[in-house]
Amino acid sequence: MRVLFERRGRRTVITGWRAWALAVPAMLLVAFIVVAVALFALGVALTLGTILLIGVPVAVLLTFIVHLLLPAPRPR
C-alpha cells in the first residue's frame, strides 16, 4: 500500500506499515459512519412504519366512533 501527500509542490510517499497505520483507522472511521447512518435510517423507517401501522387505524377508528356519537348538525 502506498499513501501519497503533496504539499507546496513536494511529494511525500508513505509505504509499508506506516501506510497501513494511516489507512486502517481511516477505513474504520468511514465504516463506522456508514453503519451509524444505516442504523439511523433503519430507526426512522421502523418509527414511521409503526406510526402508520398503529396510529392511522386508531385515528380512523376514533373518527368513526366520534361520528357515531355526535348528533347530526341541524339544517338552518
Secondary structure, DSSP 8 states (H G I E B T S, - for coil): -EEEEEETTEEEEEETHHHHHHHHHHHHHHHHHHHHHHHHHHHHHHHHHHIIIIIHHHHHHHHHHHHHHS------
